[in-house]
Amino acid sequence: MSTLFISDLHLSTERPAITALFLDFLRARARQAEALYILGDLFEYWIGDDVATLPEYRPLIDGLRGLTAAGVPVYVMHGNRDFLLGDGFAQQTGCRLIPDPTLISLYGENVLLMHGDTLCTDDVAYLKFREMVRNPDWVRMFLGKTIAERVAIVRDYREISKTATATKKPEIMDVNPRAVDAAMQQHGVRHLIHGHTHRPAQHVFALDGQSARRTVLGDWYDQGSVLVCDAHDSRDGGGRAASGPAAVGSAGVAGGRTPGATDASGCVLESLG
């Protein structure tokens, strides 16, 4: 029995092969899951729920709707690129939006889910930008513009971001270990799952004298990536939310470990495509 976690797909018309891979994932692999969690940056950018009616988004909206209509719950967390996903998106796809962070019970273990950008506390410039664009006044101003105007603004921000990223040291754009410890201690967990950094790995470390795990999800720029978590003991496999609106389940997923897969206590990172 398995629950699937993905993040950082950055879906856009610029990479049709990845879009096709994701749609195939929704039709096949995900249909056999108990639940699918998307932990941010599903889209390269999302400028408001009104774009869901545009032709380039319809296959994705319909694909997600097909999965939820088949009975597989899909939980979507905002990322730094698609934090404007709203009720309109949720209604059209059948997905449930969950807050960042969200605490779940995964096969009897409390697990913390985050997108991961707020853990990058050394990237002060980004955090200031994040605070600006999450401000309700900025959001109202932005959504009040036409789609064409919003697209132009986002493209300008993307170019600024590319320039800034090129000059930053890699460690600045990674999570801060102290921020990780603080988040896990605040929520009383020994397992954190997040994306954002595009550095897939399973980290095992000591936290308050006990073994702890941090699972980093992979991006979908060149290939797909999924974390498959199975019930690995005799405890109740039907997971339930420890807090917040999310609920975790368990289900069989076809296929085994892929070459290069890594695991930590019942969770395996696999490549797709």
TARAWO-V80944 format. One record per backbone hydrogen bond with DSSP energy under -0.5 kcal/mol. CO is the residue of the C=O (numbers start at 1). NH is the residue of the N-H. If there is no record, write none. Layout:
# TARAWO-V80944
[[CO:NH] [CO:NH]]
This chain:
# TARAWO-V80944
[[1:231] [2:34] [3:229] [4:37] [5:227] [6:39] [8:220] [11:44] [12:15] [13:16] [15:18] [15:19] [16:20] [17:21] [18:22] [19:23] [20:24] [21:25] [22:26] [23:27] [24:28] [25:30] [28:31] [28:32] [29:32] [30:33] [34:73] [35:4] [36:75] [37:6] [37:39] [38:40] [38:77] [40:8] [41:9] [41:10] [42:11] [48:51] [49:52] [50:53] [51:54] [54:57] [54:58] [55:59] [57:61] [58:62] [59:63] [60:64] [61:65] [62:66] [63:67] [64:68] [65:69] [66:70] [67:72] [68:71] [71:73] [73:36] [74:96] [75:38] [76:98] [77:40] [81:46] [82:85] [86:90] [87:91] [88:92] [89:93] [90:94] [95:97] [96:76] [98:78] [99:101] [102:104] [102:113] [103:242] [103:243] [104:106] [104:111] [105:107] [106:109] [109:106] [110:190] [111:104] [112:193] [113:101] [113:102] [114:195] [115:195] [116:119] [117:120] [119:121] [119:176] [120:123] [122:124] [123:127] [124:128] [125:129] [126:130] [127:131] [128:132] [129:133] [130:134] [132:135] [135:139] [136:140] [137:141] [138:142] [139:143] [140:144] [142:145] [146:150] [147:151] [148:152] [149:153] [150:154] [151:155] [152:156] [153:157] [154:158] [155:159] [156:160] [157:161] [158:162] [159:163] [160:164] [161:165] [162:166] [163:167] [164:167] [164:168] [165:168] [169:172] [169:173] [170:173] [171:174] [175:177] [176:180] [177:181] [178:182] [179:183] [180:184] [181:185] [182:186] [183:187] [184:188] [184:189] [190:213] [191:112] [192:215] [193:114] [194:217] [195:197] [201:203] [201:216] [203:214] [205:212] [207:210] [210:207] [212:205] [213:192] [214:203] [214:216] [215:194] [215:217] [216:201] [218:7] [224:272] [226:228] [226:270] [227:5] [227:229] [228:230] [228:268] [229:3] [230:232] [237:239] [240:105] [251:2] [258:261] [262:269] [264:267] [266:230] [267:264] [268:228] [268:270] [269:262] [270:226] [272:224]]
